[in-house]
Amino acid sequence: MIALSRRVVRRARFVLDTLISLTVLCFSLSVTAKDAEALTVTEVAPGVFVHQGQHAAWAEDQHHDVANLGFVVGQRCVAVIDTGGSPAVGRALRASVAAHTPLPVCYVINTHVHPDHVLGNSAFIPPAGGSSTRPAFVGHSKLTAALTARGPAYLTALERDLGVARSADLIVYPDETVESRVELDLGGRVLELRAWPTAHTDNDLSVLDVESGTFFAGDLVFMTHLPVIDGRLLGWLGVMDQLVVQPIQRLVPGHGTVTHDVAAALAPQWHYLTALRDGVRAALTKGQTIGQTVDGLPAPHHQGWLLVDEFHRRNVTAAFAELEWED
């Protein structure tokens, strides 16, 4: 009876161990499959593909997939425009490129320094000893300094939020920088890159696909997601005045939907930023402190913006610090 009981126990343990092993294997396979799954992209013009990110703050989204990303296919190669908020998003974007064309990626262009746009860069660096050629990484002339300053905080966030082991290789610096304007030839297809004065950040870069008139604005343009000031409010308003007159057939904002109506897309952002400017100026005229201004300037909940609670008070603080010293 004792021997029989021991055999039953051993068999039960064997069955339990087997089930645990199978569960772990299935979980591992599901994670691998998910990690390799291509991002959903839309071909908004022939050879121009866009992935629309979620409307969420980068640190609060479980996948860090919150920014619009894209790629343009030429006759010779592909240019990727922004890579997402984590290495996993970058790998999924790389899989999307491979699903639509066998051509190599020759350029990875970053529109600015924020983590939701640059932390997928490392996915496009081929393994050492492989046959693939490393693409050229391109950014604003001030992007290197911005990445150097913010990189350690980004790595800490990746480790804390996603369990990604810290590695300096996850911060990929530009090989080529843009001071003013640069053209990149993908083979029968030219991209015009323009570095802008300080606006959303001090390192904003736009990309125009000349053939289709598709303009990747990066975070110079927010739609639905409340705009976030990390540069200069007045500079941003000045850049917006220039965007209205650009030869744009199709606008890809940093956050929001692709649109053909540039003026209509810019109008809510212009309204919010001008109201912020005027409200802060009025508070300064009254002699209010920064705390009083932050507490007193109404949040635009009624205007249809998302993430107001996350970013409006921060915007008021940035605007106050800037306008306090204007002539």
Summary of the structure (lengths in Angstrom):
residues: 327
radius of gyration: 23.5
end to end distance: 95.4
largest distance: 95.4
contacts: 1078
relative contact order: 0.11
helix: 44%
strand: 20%
